Amino acid sequence: MIQEALKALRKGEMVLVFDADNRERETDMIVAAEKTTPDHIRVMRNDAGGLICVPVSWENSESLGIPYMTDIMNEASGRYPVLSRLSPHDIPYDEKSAFSITVNHRRTFTGITDNDRALTIRELAELCKNKKHHEFGDLFRSPGHVTLLRAADGHVTRRRGHTEMSIALMEMAGLEGVAVCCEMMDDRTGNALSTDDAMKYAEEHDLIFMSGADLIDSYMEFRS
């Protein structure tokens, strides 16, 4: 299964990953940032419906100089005390939020269209791939419409969220450590799409579906 998923990612196809019953209990659509097209954004927007985010590897995050959003809030809380009260210290399924800043590429217009978001995402991946992290501030603006997520150092060996699993997939596939993920929502229940329905969607659209546990086991074997 993992080899089929990696082959699909290299071809620019999406894969579906369910995290775990004791975590978010969500299935995310995942695609390589460097392969992202407006069609990917359209499918995520229409068929998944969650928040389209861009996991960035710890190494790329450090080189870009992007902070966790909680760090920005802590720094600004002296002037804006409400930010301290808004601290996400009570997340029921995790210890820390992976959210970083939001960006648009400077060549975009509003930044929210499928074309604009695909451009921002793809250009960020290319910048990282070409080791031009120092040009980040020249080529992108913030705030924007693409939400960046900082993966933990060592990703799935330290934290087992979709952010880290996305980066583990990129590493195993030999792709740049920047991905795109979006949670699959259920129009009928107002909750996350059930695992059964996510598997049914994968079958109907000829996509790879895998569990977070299998992904992590494969990564540990890959690293050994």
Summary of the structure (lengths in Angstrom):
residues: 224
radius of gyration: 16.9
end to end distance: 18.8
largest distance: 52.0
contacts: 745
relative contact order: 0.24
helix: 46%
strand: 21%
